């Protein structure tokens, strides 16, 4: 953006802010729009100055700006995202968080200022400070951060268009100019939901989700979330079992679920092994029974074969005995025939002798 365009935008913004400050007093933030010095702001207005009003002021180049109150859906989404970040940083100790009432100073070049410098104190809903940030954070006495946050998350303030413009335009511009590496705007309606990453020329570009709708941070390696989960506010227990969040959400719960699944798998494997052993034992008993039945059948068949062999032997013996009897009978018949033949021959010889004698006798008589 050229200096002339920047000057025009800043002058337009100042005009709109002036118009806004002339509006009716906000009873929840009666000093909004008041002009105070940075020293006065730190002394009186940085922390809540009222005993009976819960309000928090940011300081924008000499002007008090009240942080708007969030509605229920904004709070719910904000806390869900804060829990997600907390889970990530619990598993990877690479950064710390500030939120809500903790401010840090933005120092920016501004051609409309006589000094060429403009300052603001912002209290991000969530600020991310890497352990590698050159300015330390974490002392007990620290009420503000003296450096620049590495990442900022704002819950959209949409009560008025001025508040929307403050989150989506003014803070986006100022955070980029001061080097905030990633800037997220959370909006449960989705209308102003944005996730920005700083480019080399101090401009923000939109972080594009991948094909699965997953947005990945470069500032926090391994920190990622699915875009639709910002609307569904999926419970952490379900996220812990989702491969997108598996590396950092509820690791102890993941371990317990994994252990339970492994125990169930072991129990199932043991039950399967037991069932298979029972089936094998049953099969072996069946095989044994069948073998015994076969052995019994074979014994019966052997006994029947022996009985058949014995019967055949008896029949053979009887046949031999019959054959022997028949041979004896045949022999005896042959002897009788021979004797009868001899007797017939002797009878014929006697007959012939008698006939010869008779013939001789006849001759004598004649």
Secondary structure, DSSP 8 states (H G I E B T S, - for coil): --HHHHHHHHHHHHHHHHHHHTS--BTTBTTTT-B--HHHIIIIISS---SS----EEEETTEEEE-----HHHHHHHHHHHHHHHHHHHHS-SEEEE-TT-EEEEEEE-TTSTTSEEEEEE--SEEEEETT-SS----TT-SEESS--SEEEEE---SSHHHHHIIIIIHHHHHHHHT-SEEEEE-TTSTT-EEEEE-TTS-EEE----TTSEEE-SSSTT-EEETTHHHHT--HHHHHTSTTTTTTS-HHHHHHHHHHHHHHHHHHHHHHHHHHHHHHHHHHHHHHHHHHHHHHHHHHHHHHHHHHHHHHHHHHHHHHHHHHHHHHHHHHHHHHHHHHHHHHHHHHHHHHHHHHHHHHHHHHH-
